[in-house]
Amino acid sequence: MSKLHLELADSKTKYRPGEAVEGVAFWELDAPPTSVEVRLFWRTQGKGTVDVEVVQSLPGGTGQNDRKPFRFVLPAGPYSVSGTLISIVWGVELVAEPSGQSVSTDLTVSPTREEVRLVKVDEK
Amino acid sequence: MRPRENPFRSDRLLSLRYRLQEGTWEGLLARFDALGRRAAIVGPQGTGKTTLLEDLAPRFRSAGDRVRELRLDEETPDYDPAVLESLTARDVILFDGAEQLGRFAWSSFERRSRAAGGLLITVHRPGRLPTLLETRTSPELLAGLVDQLLGASSGPIRPLAPELYEKHGGNLREALRDLYDRMSIP
């Protein structure tokens, strides 16, 4: 059975914009891949259409068993946010093709390193 | 409850697969062959037509077909002509939202698609192609989806299924979106 694994430096998952997300990706695949990639992305979760944006990606080659250090510098935004209808969630993902097998780890990105909560404002 | 924690959020609803109420996948594909590999999935909104089409795609690929996918809706009422280029008997066109094409556009599309080895469309009403399957829903099906999404914690929500089913006229997509709203109330 294929194994894919992401290990973040110091197991850190909370960051400020501009900080670097560092770690190592490991994989042991049942068959040689056509590509392996590590991606920094954010996505929406909640009610309505799911949006995903891959911000940065790093090719991992086509080795069936390999490891790849990675370092992504986080952009200024968007922040990790939760409102009523949507959340914006950052993450790092390791993907192998053509199987599409993947593993990901959620991250929090904001000036306080905590998720920003959007509260409902009563109209006057 | 934060949107990313809501069990009825969109990405979880998209992960739901079609549940055949009767028969087998093999039987459904055999029926498609028996209909000359040109047929329609028929049903009202929110009854699983798109999900069924999506779940048939890998099965066609496993059988050696090359799948061309086409989706039209109110925001995308026209198609890229490239989908009809270089068609061969290996190609199966999966066309979601075929009723977005008017009568003449449909006639043109149907004629130009005959070079493909198969055409399967989704429509709300029968008539354009022989019916492969009519999608139907039930309060029990909705309750089953609630069980799948909530697991062991479905107890308090499951009894709402008949009420929500009736409220939304059998449209499971709207019933599940209603549950998103109810779960997000603090």
Interface residues (C-beta under 8 A of the other chain):
Chain A: R43 Q45 G46 K47 G48 T49 V50 S82 G83 T84 L85 I86 S87 V89 E115 R117
Chain B: R2 P3 R4 N6 R9 S10 D11 L14 R177 Y180 D181 S184
